[in-house]
């Protein structure tokens, strides 16, 4: 039998626990114990001593006398394992006051008068107002059966479902409330999944920018790379690299490091890598290339404190010699067949990009020989501890010794880089705090 909606003043935003005794209630078949438990837990939503969850419904209706008939919910809810508390508002102003975080669902009477701020004669203005007030709440629209089209439009606007006043009964309303709440939760989860998917797509695009596919068609050099960001659970950092072969047969390789290892640094690294590739294909090399790269950095960085280190190598078409430029970056390591690995000369290196406005970066000619392996890396590989926290840093000398051991074991290419980063992490006693990028170029034979 339908009954009038009880007005529960004790759960309004202004009421406190001591007001419970003044609450207007309706006779029900529920026991006094159940009623007390519901009153005590109305704000938490949990029925004491059971696994059931209370749901609070805010009814926003147009009858100041409270004549809107809402069916008795308690008995119907018991069968479903859920109890529903009802709170009512006479108008949208009162609804805004009563719309607290413990409300799970709002039932909006579409016959409510439009808010004063609503323009025109939009019959759904009250619903739109509630949807703006309660973006995280489930919303049900209540309409007369003659307004079926309006009710359907309410769902398209944003309500989880609609109900017809003439067909309302306890089972239908209880089920509609529960379904609306679950649908709202599912919608929220879907929004988060969509946002996560978009972030993953953005990260993938950014990763393609930082970690490109090398352009080595026509070259006899073998390429391998390994990348590990320093941030916990991060996909990307501020390190970047690239390798391309220009039409004249020269192979150009670059590795760089933007100070810091957040998403902003990663984005700047992508810009610098793309600029390097474009400038290299345009024919720039050595000091001219690095001076232009510095201009790019100065225009794109967020503050003057941001700088980037860079190492570039251009390997002659015959593969026996190369030009080396260092901009505040550690020198590459070269390993020749039958000889211990060592660092390439680095005394003539220039400053990091972005530090000095009129800096110069001399290009040094180095001999590579017939068969060789060239390892380029960022400082994350050498700045970890050599035997756990509190121990000296590994440094370049420690890195060279480590690489010689692994080369002696026959490691090459990706296997060598993976083993190197794994050992550095082990020596550090845990995850490295800085980004690590390592690339290797190998020439296995001498051209006849």
Secondary structure, DSSP 8 states (H G I E B T S, - for coil): --EE----GGGSTT--GGGGGG------SS-HHHHHHHHHTTTTTB-TTSS-EEEEEEEE-S-TT---EE---HHHHHHHTEEEEEEEESSHHHHHHH--TT--EEEEETTS---TT--TT-TTHHHHHHHHHTTTSEEEEEE-GGGHHHHHHHHHHT-SEEEEGGG--HHHHHHHHHHHHHHHHHHHHHHHHHHHHHHHHHHHHHHHHHB---B-TT---EEEEEEE-SSTT-S--SEEEEEEE-TTS-EEEEEEEESS-SHHHHHHHHHHHHHHHHHHHTT--HHHHHHHHHHHHHHH-SSTT--EEEEEEEE-TTSSEEEEEEES----EEEETTS--EE---TT-B--BTT-TT-----EEEE--SSEEEEEE-GGGTSSBSSSTTS-B-HHHHHHHHHHHHHHTT--HHHHHHHHHHHHHHHHTS--SS-EEEEEEEE-S---
